[in-house]
Amino acid sequence: MKARFQAFDEQVRTQQQQITMAIAERERLTNELPKAISALYKRIAARIRDGVAMAEARNGACTACHMSLRPQIMADVRRGVEIITCDNCNRILYYAPDKAAQPVGAS
């Protein structure tokens, strides 16, 4: 039983280190953004309950709040020219093309 507790404690320690490293990386990346975008990201992250300021737009919906997005909003997110936020949860939306849809040999 003691060995299981030690293994659990080690797992907790490892996960805490990963969280600390992820937070440091997020800070580094937000500091590299233009000030207006960084401020928008930080403002959204502070307001949102779970602190996640971004959500993927997939299949015509926001993956954070699951609300449908208007077709024009989805098209704007896919285009990626400007920052688009969800009308419902106010998170910054991003689009990740489906890897399965890429031509053979594309990486």
C-alpha positions in Angstrom: 0.0 0.0 0.0 2.9 2.3 0.9 4.4 1.8 -2.6 1.1 2.8 -4.2 1.1 6.1 -2.2 4.6 6.8 -3.2 3.8 6.1 -6.9 0.8 8.4 -6.6 2.9 11.2 -4.9 5.4 10.9 -7.7 2.7 11.1 -10.3 1.3 14.2 -8.6 4.8 15.8 -8.5 5.3 15.1 -12.2 2.0 16.5 -13.2 2.6 19.7 -11.1 5.9 20.1 -12.9 4.2 19.7 -16.3 1.6 22.3 -15.2 4.3 24.7 -14.1 6.1 24.3 -17.4 2.9 24.8 -19.4 2.0 28.0 -17.5 5.5 29.3 -18.2 5.2 28.5 -21.9 1.8 30.2 -22.1 3.3 33.3 -20.4 6.2 33.3 -22.9 3.9 33.0 -25.9 1.4 35.6 -24.7 4.3 38.0 -24.1 5.4 37.5 -27.8 2.0 38.5 -29.1 1.2 42.1 -30.1 0.0 44.0 -26.9 -3.6 44.3 -28.1 -4.0 40.6 -28.8 -2.2 39.7 -25.6 -4.5 41.9 -23.6 -7.6 40.4 -25.3 -6.4 36.9 -24.5 -5.6 37.7 -20.8 -8.9 39.5 -20.4 -10.9 36.5 -21.8 -8.9 34.0 -19.7 -9.5 36.0 -16.5 -13.3 36.1 -17.2 -13.8 32.5 -18.2 -14.4 30.1 -15.3 -11.9 27.5 -16.4 -9.4 30.0 -17.7 -9.4 28.7 -21.2 -9.6 31.6 -23.6 -9.6 29.8 -26.9 -11.9 27.1 -28.4 -11.8 25.2 -31.6 -14.5 25.9 -34.2 -15.4 22.5 -35.5 -18.4 21.2 -37.5 -20.0 24.7 -37.4 -20.0 25.0 -33.6 -17.8 26.2 -30.8 -16.3 23.2 -29.0 -16.3 25.0 -25.6 -20.0 26.0 -25.3 -21.3 23.8 -28.1 -23.4 26.6 -29.6 -23.8 26.7 -33.4 -21.8 29.3 -35.3 -23.3 31.3 -38.1 -21.9 30.2 -41.5 -20.2 33.6 -42.0 -18.5 33.4 -38.6 -17.3 29.8 -39.4 -16.0 31.0 -42.8 -14.1 33.9 -41.1 -12.5 31.6 -38.6 -11.4 29.2 -41.4 -9.9 32.2 -43.3 -7.8 33.1 -40.2 -7.3 36.8 -41.2 -8.8 38.3 -38.0 -9.5 37.3 -34.4 -13.1 36.0 -34.1 -14.8 35.4 -30.8 -17.7 33.1 -30.1 -21.0 35.1 -29.8 -22.0 32.9 -26.8 -19.0 32.3 -24.6 -16.7 35.0 -26.0 -13.7 32.7 -26.4 -11.3 33.3 -29.3 -12.1 30.8 -32.0 -9.5 28.9 -34.1 -9.8 26.4 -36.9 -7.7 23.2 -37.1 -8.1 21.6 -40.5 -8.9 17.9 -40.3 -5.7 15.9 -40.8 -7.6 13.1 -42.5 -8.7 15.5 -45.2 -5.2 16.3 -46.3 -3.9 14.8 -49.6 -1.8 11.7 -49.4 1.8 12.6 -48.7 1.0 15.9 -47.1 2.3 16.5 -43.6 
